[in-house]
Amino acid sequence: MNTYDVCDYAIAELVPDHILENIFTFLCLRDLKNCTIVCKTWFRILNDENNDVWRIHCLKRLAEEVMKSNLLSNLSTYKSKLRAFYHAWSPYDCSRNIYIKPNGFTLHRNPVAQSTDACRGKIGFFRGRHSWEVIWEGPLGTVAVVGISTKEAALQCQGYVGLLGSDEQSWGWNLVDNHLLHNGDTHGRYPLLNNPPKYQVGERIRVILDCEGHTLSFERNYEFLGVAFRGLPLRKKLYPTVSAVYGNTEVSMVYVGAPADG
Protein backbone atom coordinates (compact mmCIF):
# COMPACT_ATOMS: atom_id res chain seq x y z
CA MET A 1 0.00 0.00 0.00
CA ASN A 2 1.55 3.34 -1.03
CA THR A 3 1.39 6.65 0.87
CA TYR A 4 -1.53 7.88 -1.22
CA ASP A 5 -3.61 4.78 -0.44
CA VAL A 6 -2.85 5.07 3.28
CA CYS A 7 -3.92 8.72 3.26
CA ASP A 8 -7.19 7.90 1.47
CA TYR A 9 -7.90 5.10 3.93
CA ALA A 10 -7.26 7.40 6.89
CA ILE A 11 -9.65 10.02 5.54
CA ALA A 12 -12.34 7.38 5.03
CA GLU A 13 -11.92 6.31 8.65
CA LEU A 14 -11.80 9.80 10.17
CA VAL A 15 -14.84 11.46 8.61
CA PRO A 16 -17.51 11.85 11.35
CA ASP A 17 -20.40 9.39 11.23
CA HIS A 18 -23.12 12.00 10.74
CA ILE A 19 -21.34 13.45 7.70
CA LEU A 20 -20.86 10.00 6.19
CA GLU A 21 -24.52 9.19 6.78
CA ASN A 22 -25.51 12.38 4.97
CA ILE A 23 -23.26 11.53 2.01
CA PHE A 24 -24.56 7.98 1.84
CA THR A 25 -28.16 9.20 1.46
CA PHE A 26 -27.25 10.52 -2.02
CA LEU A 27 -25.84 7.20 -3.27
CA CYS A 28 -27.74 4.48 -5.10
CA LEU A 29 -28.12 1.06 -3.50
CA ARG A 30 -25.44 -0.53 -5.68
CA ASP A 31 -22.92 2.12 -4.58
CA LEU A 32 -23.92 1.63 -0.95
CA LYS A 33 -23.20 -2.08 -1.28
CA ASN A 34 -19.73 -1.26 -2.58
CA CYS A 35 -19.20 1.18 0.28
CA THR A 36 -19.64 -1.58 2.85
CA ILE A 37 -16.31 -3.13 1.78
CA VAL A 38 -14.26 0.10 1.90
CA CYS A 39 -13.44 -0.01 5.61
CA LYS A 40 -14.76 -1.13 8.99
CA THR A 41 -16.23 2.30 9.76
CA TRP A 42 -18.31 2.43 6.61
CA PHE A 43 -19.41 -1.17 7.12
CA ARG A 44 -20.48 -0.36 10.70
CA ILE A 45 -22.54 2.64 9.61
CA LEU A 46 -24.26 0.87 6.73
CA ASN A 47 -24.85 -2.24 8.83
CA ASP A 48 -27.08 -0.17 11.14
CA GLU A 49 -30.41 -0.82 9.43
CA ASN A 50 -32.25 1.93 11.34
CA ASN A 51 -29.98 4.90 10.83
CA ASP A 52 -30.68 8.01 8.72
CA VAL A 53 -29.20 6.46 5.58
CA TRP A 54 -31.92 3.83 5.34
CA ARG A 55 -34.63 6.09 6.78
CA ILE A 56 -34.10 8.69 4.06
CA HIS A 57 -33.87 6.08 1.31
CA CYS A 58 -37.21 4.71 2.56
CA LEU A 59 -38.81 8.14 2.53
CA LYS A 60 -37.58 8.72 -1.02
CA ARG A 61 -38.93 5.46 -2.43
CA LEU A 62 -41.80 4.24 -0.28
CA ALA A 63 -45.21 5.88 -0.35
CA GLU A 64 -46.17 7.76 2.80
CA GLU A 65 -49.35 5.70 2.89
CA VAL A 66 -47.49 2.40 3.27
CA MET A 67 -45.01 3.79 5.81
CA LYS A 68 -47.91 4.74 8.07
CA SER A 69 -49.94 1.55 7.53
CA ASN A 70 -49.73 -1.81 9.30
CA LEU A 71 -48.66 -3.59 6.12
CA LEU A 72 -44.96 -3.45 7.01
CA SER A 73 -45.49 -3.89 10.76
CA ASN A 74 -43.51 -7.15 10.84
CA LEU A 75 -40.42 -5.40 9.46
CA SER A 76 -38.54 -3.73 12.28
CA THR A 77 -35.94 -1.69 10.36
CA TYR A 78 -35.89 0.87 7.56
CA LYS A 79 -33.52 -1.27 5.52
CA SER A 80 -35.84 -4.29 5.72
CA LYS A 81 -38.75 -2.12 4.56
CA LEU A 82 -36.67 -0.87 1.62
CA ARG A 83 -35.65 -4.46 0.79
CA ALA A 84 -39.31 -5.49 0.80
CA PHE A 85 -40.14 -2.71 -1.64
CA TYR A 86 -37.55 -3.96 -4.14
CA HIS A 87 -38.98 -7.50 -3.82
CA ALA A 88 -42.65 -6.48 -4.15
CA TRP A 89 -45.06 -7.24 -7.01
CA SER A 90 -43.76 -6.40 -10.47
CA PRO A 91 -45.94 -4.05 -12.55
CA TYR A 92 -44.22 -5.49 -15.64
CA ASP A 93 -44.75 -9.18 -14.87
CA CYS A 94 -48.47 -9.55 -14.40
CA SER A 95 -51.68 -10.11 -16.33
CA ARG A 96 -53.04 -7.15 -18.26
CA ASN A 97 -56.05 -7.33 -15.91
CA ILE A 98 -53.90 -6.53 -12.88
CA TYR A 99 -52.26 -3.30 -11.82
CA ILE A 100 -50.03 -2.44 -8.85
CA LYS A 101 -51.40 0.20 -6.51
CA PRO A 102 -49.36 3.34 -5.66
CA ASN A 103 -48.21 1.82 -2.35
CA GLY A 104 -46.03 -0.56 -4.40
CA PHE A 105 -46.98 -3.66 -2.40
CA THR A 106 -50.60 -4.37 -3.36
CA LEU A 107 -52.03 -5.67 -6.62
CA HIS A 108 -55.57 -4.98 -7.77
CA ARG A 109 -57.41 -7.33 -10.13
CA ASN A 110 -59.87 -5.59 -12.41
CA PRO A 111 -63.38 -7.07 -12.68
CA VAL A 112 -62.96 -9.00 -15.94
CA ALA A 113 -65.37 -11.88 -16.55
CA GLN A 114 -64.16 -15.39 -17.34
CA SER A 115 -60.50 -14.68 -16.71
CA THR A 116 -57.91 -15.87 -14.21
CA ASP A 117 -55.01 -13.52 -13.65
CA ALA A 118 -51.61 -13.82 -11.98
CA CYS A 119 -48.72 -11.64 -10.89
CA ARG A 120 -45.09 -12.35 -10.00
CA GLY A 121 -42.68 -10.59 -7.67
CA LYS A 122 -39.83 -8.48 -9.02
CA ILE A 123 -37.08 -10.80 -7.83
CA GLY A 124 -36.75 -14.56 -8.20
CA PHE A 125 -34.60 -16.95 -6.18
CA PHE A 126 -32.46 -19.96 -7.03
CA ARG A 127 -30.30 -20.19 -3.91
CA GLY A 128 -30.65 -19.50 -0.21
CA ARG A 129 -33.76 -19.52 1.96
CA HIS A 130 -36.45 -16.87 1.61
CA SER A 131 -39.81 -15.99 3.10
CA TRP A 132 -42.54 -13.49 2.32
CA GLU A 133 -46.04 -12.74 3.53
CA VAL A 134 -49.15 -12.72 1.34
CA ILE A 135 -52.30 -10.95 2.53
CA TRP A 136 -55.54 -11.35 0.57
CA GLU A 137 -57.38 -8.09 1.24
CA GLY A 138 -60.54 -8.81 -0.71
CA PRO A 139 -62.86 -11.74 -1.51
CA LEU A 140 -61.18 -14.94 -2.68
CA GLY A 141 -63.85 -16.04 -5.14
CA THR A 142 -63.86 -19.65 -6.30
CA VAL A 143 -60.07 -19.95 -6.70
CA ALA A 144 -57.29 -18.04 -4.92
CA VAL A 145 -53.82 -19.53 -5.23
CA VAL A 146 -50.56 -18.52 -3.57
CA GLY A 147 -47.16 -20.00 -4.34
CA ILE A 148 -44.28 -19.72 -6.79
CA SER A 149 -43.58 -19.91 -10.50
CA THR A 150 -40.82 -19.60 -13.06
CA LYS A 151 -40.79 -16.92 -15.75
CA GLU A 152 -42.22 -19.47 -18.18
CA ALA A 153 -45.52 -19.87 -16.28
CA ALA A 154 -48.61 -18.24 -17.79
CA LEU A 155 -50.07 -15.11 -16.18
CA GLN A 156 -53.56 -15.15 -17.72
CA CYS A 157 -56.04 -17.71 -19.00
CA GLN A 158 -59.72 -18.10 -19.86
CA GLY A 159 -62.23 -19.14 -17.23
CA TYR A 160 -61.97 -19.36 -13.45
CA VAL A 161 -59.26 -21.92 -12.73
CA GLY A 162 -56.22 -22.57 -10.57
CA LEU A 163 -53.81 -20.87 -12.98
CA LEU A 164 -50.92 -21.04 -10.52
CA GLY A 165 -50.18 -24.77 -10.46
CA SER A 166 -51.75 -25.46 -13.84
CA ASP A 167 -48.43 -26.35 -15.49
CA GLU A 168 -45.00 -27.75 -14.65
CA GLN A 169 -43.63 -24.22 -14.15
CA SER A 170 -45.75 -23.32 -11.11
CA TRP A 171 -46.67 -24.60 -7.65
CA GLY A 172 -49.56 -23.29 -5.58
CA TRP A 173 -51.89 -23.68 -2.61
CA ASN A 174 -55.55 -22.92 -3.31
CA LEU A 175 -56.77 -21.12 -0.20
CA VAL A 176 -60.41 -21.75 -1.09
CA ASP A 177 -60.44 -25.56 -0.96
CA ASN A 178 -57.05 -26.23 0.69
CA HIS A 179 -55.63 -28.22 -2.22
CA LEU A 180 -52.09 -28.16 -3.58
CA LEU A 181 -51.74 -27.63 -7.34
CA HIS A 182 -48.91 -28.45 -9.73
CA ASN A 183 -48.68 -29.47 -13.38
CA GLY A 184 -52.46 -29.30 -13.75
CA ASP A 185 -53.15 -31.81 -10.98
CA THR A 186 -54.16 -31.63 -7.35
CA HIS A 187 -51.50 -32.97 -5.00
CA GLY A 188 -53.61 -33.63 -1.95
CA ARG A 189 -55.10 -31.50 0.78
CA TYR A 190 -53.03 -29.00 2.68
CA PRO A 191 -52.36 -28.64 5.50
CA LEU A 192 -52.60 -32.25 6.64
CA LEU A 193 -55.00 -31.54 9.49
CA ASN A 194 -58.48 -32.75 10.29
CA ASN A 195 -60.90 -30.01 9.22
CA PRO A 196 -58.27 -27.29 8.68
CA PRO A 197 -59.73 -23.79 9.08
CA LYS A 198 -60.59 -21.83 5.97
CA TYR A 199 -58.49 -18.81 5.12
CA GLN A 200 -59.93 -15.58 6.49
CA VAL A 201 -59.52 -12.37 4.49
CA GLY A 202 -56.71 -10.30 6.00
CA GLU A 203 -54.77 -13.23 7.47
CA ARG A 204 -51.05 -13.29 6.76
CA ILE A 205 -49.80 -16.37 4.94
CA ARG A 206 -46.02 -16.73 5.15
CA VAL A 207 -44.47 -18.52 2.20
CA ILE A 208 -41.12 -20.24 2.85
CA LEU A 209 -38.92 -21.16 -0.11
CA ASP A 210 -35.85 -23.27 0.64
CA CYS A 211 -33.70 -23.35 -2.50
CA GLU A 212 -31.09 -25.49 -0.75
CA GLY A 213 -33.58 -28.16 0.36
CA HIS A 214 -35.74 -27.59 -2.75
CA THR A 215 -38.96 -27.29 -0.74
CA LEU A 216 -41.91 -24.91 -0.46
CA SER A 217 -43.75 -24.53 2.84
CA PHE A 218 -46.33 -22.23 4.41
CA GLU A 219 -47.16 -20.69 7.77
CA ARG A 220 -50.48 -19.23 8.91
CA ASN A 221 -50.73 -17.04 11.98
CA TYR A 222 -47.12 -18.02 12.78
CA GLU A 223 -47.99 -21.73 12.81
CA PHE A 224 -45.84 -23.86 10.51
CA LEU A 225 -48.14 -25.96 8.31
CA GLY A 226 -45.55 -28.38 6.98
CA VAL A 227 -43.76 -28.87 3.68
CA ALA A 228 -46.14 -28.48 0.75
CA PHE A 229 -43.85 -29.31 -2.19
CA ARG A 230 -40.52 -31.14 -2.49
CA GLY A 231 -38.15 -31.59 -5.40
CA LEU A 232 -38.32 -28.04 -6.75
CA PRO A 233 -36.08 -27.45 -9.80
CA LEU A 234 -32.37 -26.78 -9.40
CA ARG A 235 -30.69 -23.55 -10.51
CA LYS A 236 -33.91 -22.05 -11.83
CA LYS A 237 -35.28 -18.77 -10.52
CA LEU A 238 -38.56 -19.13 -8.66
CA TYR A 239 -40.73 -16.06 -8.12
CA PRO A 240 -43.40 -15.24 -5.53
CA THR A 241 -46.71 -15.56 -7.41
CA VAL A 242 -50.47 -15.46 -6.86
CA SER A 243 -53.41 -16.05 -9.18
CA ALA A 244 -56.89 -14.61 -8.62
CA VAL A 245 -60.34 -14.66 -10.19
CA TYR A 246 -62.46 -12.27 -8.12
CA GLY A 247 -63.06 -8.79 -9.53
CA ASN A 248 -61.60 -5.87 -7.53
CA THR A 249 -59.87 -8.19 -5.08
CA GLU A 250 -56.49 -7.02 -3.77
CA VAL A 251 -53.45 -8.98 -2.63
CA SER A 252 -50.38 -7.61 -0.85
CA MET A 253 -46.95 -9.21 -0.66
CA VAL A 254 -44.18 -8.29 1.80
CA TYR A 255 -40.75 -9.88 1.53
CA VAL A 256 -39.44 -10.79 4.99
CA GLY A 257 -36.04 -12.36 4.27
CA ALA A 258 -34.45 -15.54 5.49
CA PRO A 259 -36.88 -17.54 7.67
CA ALA A 260 -36.02 -18.05 11.32
CA ASP A 261 -34.93 -21.61 12.07
CA GLY A 262 -37.31 -23.55 14.25
MARLO-857799 format. One record per residue (C-alpha): residue number from 1; x, y, z. Coordinates in pm, 1 decimal. Each point is the difference from the previous one (the first is absolute). Example, Ala and Ser with C-alpha at 12.3 -4.5 7.8 and 13.67 -1.06 7.14 Angstrom:
2
nr 1, east 1230.0, north -450.0, up 780.0
nr 2, east 137.0, north 344.0, up -66.0
This chain:
262
nr 1, east 0.0, north 0.0, up 0.0
nr 2, east 155.5, north 334.0, up -103.0
nr 3, east -16.3, north 330.7, up 190.3
nr 4, east -292.4, north 123.5, up -209.4
nr 5, east -207.5, north -310.3, up 78.4
nr 6, east 75.8, north 29.1, up 371.4
nr 7, east -107.4, north 364.7, up -1.7
nr 8, east -326.5, north -82.0, up -179.1
nr 9, east -70.9, north -279.5, up 246.3
nr 10, east 63.5, north 229.4, up 296.2
nr 11, east -239.1, north 262.9, up -135.8
nr 12, east -268.5, north -264.7, up -50.6
nr 13, east 41.5, north -106.9, up 362.2
nr 14, east 12.1, north 348.6, up 152.0
nr 15, east -303.7, north 166.1, up -156.4
nr 16, east -267.0, north 39.7, up 274.5
nr 17, east -288.9, north -246.2, up -12.5
nr 18, east -272.5, north 260.6, up -48.7
nr 19, east 178.1, north 145.2, up -303.8
nr 20, east 48.3, north -344.8, up -150.9
nr 21, east -365.7, north -80.9, up 59.1
nr 22, east -99.5, north 318.8, up -181.1
nr 23, east 225.1, north -84.8, up -296.4
nr 24, east -130.2, north -355.1, up -17.0
nr 25, east -360.0, north 121.8, up -38.0
nr 26, east 91.5, north 131.8, up -348.3
nr 27, east 140.8, north -331.8, up -124.3
nr 28, east -189.8, north -272.3, up -183.2
nr 29, east -37.8, north -342.0, up 160.3
nr 30, east 267.5, north -158.4, up -218.8
nr 31, east 252.2, north 264.4, up 109.8
nr 32, east -99.9, north -48.8, up 363.2
nr 33, east 71.2, north -371.1, up -32.3
nr 34, east 347.7, north 82.2, up -130.4
nr 35, east 52.8, north 244.5, up 286.4
nr 36, east -43.6, north -276.6, up 256.4
nr 37, east 332.4, north -154.6, up -106.5
nr 38, east 204.7, north 323.0, up 11.4
nr 39, east 82.6, north -11.1, up 370.9
nr 40, east -132.4, north -111.8, up 337.9
nr 41, east -146.4, north 342.7, up 77.3
nr 42, east -208.2, north 12.8, up -315.0
nr 43, east -110.6, north -359.6, up 50.8
nr 44, east -106.4, north 80.5, up 358.1
nr 45, east -205.8, north 299.9, up -108.8
nr 46, east -172.8, north -176.8, up -288.0
nr 47, east -58.2, north -310.3, up 210.3
nr 48, east -223.5, north 206.6, up 230.6
nr 49, east -333.2, north -65.5, up -170.5
nr 50, east -183.8, north 275.0, up 190.3
nr 51, east 227.3, north 297.9, up -51.0
nr 52, east -70.4, north 310.4, up -211.0
nr 53, east 148.5, north -155.2, up -313.7
nr 54, east -272.5, north -262.7, up -23.8
nr 55, east -271.0, north 226.0, up 143.8
nr 56, east 52.8, north 259.5, up -271.7
nr 57, east 23.6, north -260.5, up -275.7
nr 58, east -333.8, north -137.2, up 126.0
nr 59, east -160.0, north 343.7, up -3.6
nr 60, east 123.0, north 57.2, up -355.3
nr 61, east -134.9, north -325.5, up -140.9
nr 62, east -287.9, north -121.7, up 215.4
nr 63, east -340.9, north 163.9, up -7.6
nr 64, east -95.5, north 187.9, up 315.3
nr 65, east -318.5, north -206.7, up 9.3
nr 66, east 186.2, north -329.4, up 38.0
nr 67, east 248.5, north 138.5, up 254.0
nr 68, east -290.0, north 95.1, up 225.8
nr 69, east -203.1, north -318.6, up -53.5
nr 70, east 21.2, north -335.9, up 176.7
nr 71, east 106.4, north -178.3, up -318.3
nr 72, east 370.4, north 13.6, up 89.0
nr 73, east -53.5, north -43.8, up 374.8
nr 74, east 197.9, north -326.3, up 8.0
nr 75, east 309.2, north 175.5, up -137.7
nr 76, east 188.6, north 167.3, up 282.3
nr 77, east 259.8, north 203.3, up -192.5
nr 78, east 5.3, north 256.0, up -279.5
nr 79, east 236.9, north -213.8, up -204.3
nr 80, east -232.4, north -302.2, up 19.9
nr 81, east -291.2, north 217.9, up -115.9
nr 82, east 208.3, north 124.3, up -293.5
nr 83, east 102.2, north -358.5, up -83.4
nr 84, east -366.1, north -103.8, up 1.0
nr 85, east -82.8, north 278.5, up -244.5
nr 86, east 258.2, north -125.1, up -249.5
nr 87, east -142.5, north -353.4, up 31.6
nr 88, east -367.4, north 101.9, up -33.0
nr 89, east -240.5, north -76.2, up -286.1
nr 90, east 130.2, north 84.2, up -345.3
nr 91, east -218.5, north 235.1, up -207.8
nr 92, east 172.2, north -144.6, up -309.2
nr 93, east -52.9, north -368.8, up 77.1
nr 94, east -372.3, north -37.0, up 46.9
nr 95, east -320.7, north -55.7, up -192.8
nr 96, east -136.4, north 295.9, up -193.2
nr 97, east -301.0, north -18.3, up 234.3
nr 98, east 214.9, north 79.9, up 303.6
nr 99, east 164.4, north 322.6, up 106.1
nr 100, east 222.6, north 86.6, up 296.3
nr 101, east -136.8, north 264.0, up 234.6
nr 102, east 203.9, north 313.6, up 84.8
nr 103, east 114.7, north -152.0, up 330.7
nr 104, east 218.7, north -237.8, up -204.8
nr 105, east -94.9, north -310.2, up 200.3
nr 106, east -362.2, north -70.3, up -96.3
nr 107, east -143.1, north -130.3, up -326.1
nr 108, east -354.4, north 68.5, up -114.9
nr 109, east -183.3, north -234.6, up -235.5
nr 110, east -245.8, north 174.2, up -228.3
nr 111, east -351.9, north -147.8, up -27.5
nr 112, east 42.4, north -193.3, up -326.0
nr 113, east -241.3, north -288.2, up -60.2
nr 114, east 120.8, north -351.3, up -79.5
nr 115, east 366.5, north 71.2, up 63.3
nr 116, east 258.9, north -118.7, up 249.8
nr 117, east 290.2, north 235.0, up 56.0
nr 118, east 340.0, north -30.1, up 166.9
nr 119, east 288.4, north 217.7, up 109.7
nr 120, east 363.8, north -70.5, up 88.3
nr 121, east 240.7, north 176.0, up 233.0
nr 122, east 284.8, north 211.0, up -135.1
nr 123, east 275.5, north -232.6, up 118.9
nr 124, east 32.4, north -375.7, up -36.5
nr 125, east 215.5, north -238.5, up 201.7
nr 126, east 213.7, north -301.7, up -84.4
nr 127, east 216.4, north -22.4, up 311.8
nr 128, east -35.8, north 68.8, up 370.2
nr 129, east -310.7, north -1.7, up 216.8
nr 130, east -268.8, north 264.8, up -35.0
nr 131, east -336.1, north 87.9, up 148.3
nr 132, east -272.4, north 250.1, up -77.7
nr 133, east -351.0, north 74.8, up 121.1
nr 134, east -310.0, north 2.1, up -219.0
nr 135, east -315.9, north 176.7, up 118.8
nr 136, east -323.9, north -39.7, up -196.1
nr 137, east -183.9, north 326.0, up 67.3
nr 138, east -316.2, north -72.5, up -194.5
nr 139, east -231.5, north -292.5, up -80.2
nr 140, east 167.7, north -320.5, up -117.5
nr 141, east -267.2, north -109.7, up -246.1
nr 142, east -1.0, north -361.1, up -116.0
nr 143, east 379.1, north -29.5, up -40.0
nr 144, east 278.0, north 190.3, up 178.2
nr 145, east 347.7, north -148.8, up -31.2
nr 146, east 325.1, north 101.5, up 166.8
nr 147, east 340.4, north -147.9, up -77.7
nr 148, east 288.3, north 27.8, up -245.1
nr 149, east 69.5, north -18.7, up -371.0
nr 150, east 276.7, north 30.2, up -255.2
nr 151, east 3.1, north 268.3, up -269.1
nr 152, east -144.0, north -255.2, up -242.9
nr 153, east -329.4, north -39.5, up 190.0
nr 154, east -309.0, north 162.8, up -151.9
nr 155, east -145.9, north 312.5, up 161.4
nr 156, east -348.9, north -3.5, up -153.7
nr 157, east -248.1, north -256.0, up -128.0
nr 158, east -367.9, north -38.8, up -86.7
nr 159, east -251.0, north -104.6, up 263.6
nr 160, east 25.4, north -22.1, up 377.7
nr 161, east 271.7, north -255.6, up 72.4
nr 162, east 303.6, north -65.5, up 215.6
nr 163, east 240.7, north 170.7, up -240.7
nr 164, east 289.1, north -17.3, up 245.8
nr 165, east 74.0, north -372.5, up 6.5
nr 166, east -156.7, north -69.0, up -338.7
nr 167, east 331.8, north -89.1, up -165.0
nr 168, east 343.0, north -140.5, up 83.8
nr 169, east 136.7, north 352.9, up 50.6
nr 170, east -211.3, north 90.7, up 303.8
nr 171, east -92.4, north -128.5, up 346.6
nr 172, east -289.3, north 130.6, up 206.2
nr 173, east -232.4, north -38.4, up 296.9
nr 174, east -366.4, north 76.3, up -69.4
nr 175, east -121.7, north 179.9, up 311.1
nr 176, east -363.9, north -63.5, up -88.9
nr 177, east -3.6, north -380.7, up 12.5
nr 178, east 339.5, north -66.8, up 165.1
nr 179, east 141.4, north -199.3, up -290.6
nr 180, east 354.3, north 5.8, up -136.0
nr 181, east 35.1, north 52.9, up -376.2
nr 182, east 283.3, north -81.8, up -239.4
nr 183, east 22.4, north -102.4, up -365.2
nr 184, east -377.2, north 17.9, up -36.6
nr 185, east -69.8, north -251.5, up 276.9
nr 186, east -100.1, north 18.4, up 363.1
nr 187, east 265.1, north -134.1, up 235.4
nr 188, east -210.7, north -66.2, up 305.1
nr 189, east -149.4, north 212.9, up 272.7
nr 190, east 207.4, north 249.8, up 190.0
nr 191, east 66.8, north 36.4, up 281.9
nr 192, east -23.5, north -360.7, up 114.3
nr 193, east -240.0, north 70.3, up 284.4
nr 194, east -347.8, north -120.6, up 80.5
nr 195, east -241.9, north 274.2, up -107.0
nr 196, east 262.9, north 271.8, up -54.4
nr 197, east -146.3, north 349.6, up 40.0
nr 198, east -85.7, north 196.3, up -310.7
nr 199, east 209.5, north 301.7, up -85.6
nr 200, east -143.4, north 323.6, up 137.3
nr 201, east 40.4, north 320.4, up -199.6
nr 202, east 280.9, north 207.7, up 150.7
nr 203, east 194.4, north -293.1, up 147.0
nr 204, east 371.9, north -6.7, up -71.1
nr 205, east 124.8, north -307.1, up -181.5
nr 206, east 377.9, north -36.8, up 20.8
nr 207, east 155.6, north -178.6, up -295.4
nr 208, east 334.8, north -172.0, up 65.4
nr 209, east 219.4, north -91.9, up -295.8
nr 210, east 307.8, north -211.4, up 74.2
nr 211, east 214.5, north -7.8, up -313.7
nr 212, east 261.0, north -214.3, up 175.0
nr 213, east -248.5, north -266.4, up 111.4
nr 214, east -216.7, north 57.1, up -311.6
nr 215, east -322.1, north 30.0, up 201.1
nr 216, east -294.3, north 237.6, up 28.6
nr 217, east -184.2, north 38.2, up 329.4
nr 218, east -257.9, north 229.7, up 156.8
nr 219, east -83.4, north 154.2, up 336.9
nr 220, east -331.6, north 145.7, up 113.1
nr 221, east -24.9, north 219.4, up 307.3
nr 222, east 360.8, north -98.5, up 80.5
nr 223, east -86.7, north -370.8, up 2.7
nr 224, east 215.0, north -213.3, up -230.0
nr 225, east -230.1, north -209.4, up -219.8
nr 226, east 259.0, north -242.1, up -133.6
nr 227, east 178.4, north -49.0, up -330.1
nr 228, east -238.0, north 39.0, up -293.1
nr 229, east 229.8, north -82.9, up -293.1
nr 230, east 332.0, north -183.2, up -30.1
nr 231, east 237.3, north -45.1, up -291.6
nr 232, east -16.4, north 354.6, up -134.7
nr 233, east 223.1, north 59.7, up -305.1
nr 234, east 371.6, north 66.6, up 39.8
nr 235, east 168.0, north 322.7, up -110.5
nr 236, east -322.1, north 150.8, up -132.5
nr 237, east -136.6, north 327.9, up 131.1
nr 238, east -328.7, north -36.1, up 185.7
nr 239, east -217.1, north 306.9, up 54.3
nr 240, east -266.3, north 81.9, up 258.8
nr 241, east -331.0, north -31.5, up -187.3
nr 242, east -376.1, north 9.2, up 54.3
nr 243, east -294.3, north -58.9, up -232.0
nr 244, east -347.5, north 144.7, up 56.7
nr 245, east -345.8, north -5.8, up -157.8
nr 246, east -211.7, north 239.8, up 207.3
nr 247, east -59.9, north 347.4, up -140.3
nr 248, east 145.7, north 292.2, up 199.3
nr 249, east 173.6, north -231.5, up 245.1
nr 250, east 338.1, north 116.8, up 130.7
nr 251, east 303.4, north -196.0, up 114.2
nr 252, east 307.1, north 136.7, up 178.1
nr 253, east 343.5, north -159.7, up 18.8
nr 254, east 276.3, north 91.5, up 246.0
nr 255, east 343.7, north -158.4, up -26.9
nr 256, east 130.4, north -91.7, up 346.1
nr 257, east 340.1, north -156.4, up -71.9
nr 258, east 159.1, north -318.8, up 121.7
nr 259, east -242.7, north -199.4, up 217.9
nr 260, east 85.3, north -50.9, up 365.4
nr 261, east 109.1, north -356.0, up 74.6
nr 262, east -237.6, north -194.6, up 218.7
